[in-house]
Amino acid sequence: MADFTSPFWSIFIVVATIVSLVALVILFAVFKGGKTSSGAAEEADTTGHVWDEDLREYNKPMPSWWLNLFYITLVFSVIYLALYPGLGAFGGILGWSQIKQYEEEIQAAEDTYGPLFNRYLNEDLKTLARNPEAVEVGRRLFSNYCSTCHGSDARGARGFPNLRDDDWLYGGDPETIKTTILKGREGLMPGWKDIISAQDIDDITHHVLSLSDRLFDPAAAARGGPIFQSYCAVCHGADGAGNQTLGAPNLADDIWLHGASKQRIVQGIGNGFDNIMPPHEAFLGEAKSHLLAAYVYSLSAN
């Protein structure tokens, strides 16, 4: 409620809220008492509304217990709006906010559980990957933070790398894995459909298929080889073996991140890809990332 772009909206909400509360008090004060006849034997006054000849609407007061409950809710509302955010940009006497509560809860969790993770921080990652207790902690962290993309078994899915097959875009040594977790990665494959013809893309595809001994057209692969050298070799290498410095995948090992069919390869060359692995340093911190790196390394090292 504090991020208003104009003071007008804050004032508008304050005025509308206060006027509404006052109006409710006045409304129920007006209807608090209906009128009853003074004689004990006489019937209460009616509103004058009659249906079906003899059905009359009486003007009786609302039950006191019901009105008292309503007034209690009004008092509660006033106290709540004074203590907590609710009146425009006014933050409340207690200064509570969702962000503040979240930060306090995170800090409390860090104070409680931080030492459990920090005790592994100075251990070598390769050694840690052989520690069953540390690997189990890393596995639980992986299940919470990484399985959404990479799968509960870490075998990935289309567009999300398999972490068990020892085929790495940026390198599979423990420190590189940790850097990937901490800093994230962004792999950009430019699309070529506006630069080269559809026939050239098809020929490159057959050349790429030939690199991993897939079914291909030899004539098309022969035409695609020189085009590959002109446009693709700078990232993937002349032999298509990839470049881990750039995150360019190996095209000769028959492991495909976005699908192995000819159609998927044609689409990839034509449209390109923009793959993002988000950084987790600010969210997880180094100690948890250290354990995660040890766990991920253990998957392909064993």
Buried (B, 14 or more C-beta within 10 A) or exposed (E): BEEBEEEEEBBEBBEEBEEEBEEBEEEBEEEEEBEBEEEEEEEEBBEEEEEEEEEBEEBBEEEEEEBEEBEEEBEEBEEEBEEBBBBBBBBBEEEEBEEEEEEEEEEEEBEEEBEEBBEBBEBEBBEBBEBEEBBEBBBEBBEEBBEEEBBEEBBBEEEBBBBBBEBBBBBBBBEBBBBBBBEEBEBEBEBBBEEBEEEBBBBBBBBBBBBBEBEBBEEBBEBBBEBBEEBBBEBBBEEBBBBBEBBBBBBBBEBBBBEEEBEBBBBBBBEEBEBEBEBBBEEBBBBBBBBBBBBBBBBBBE
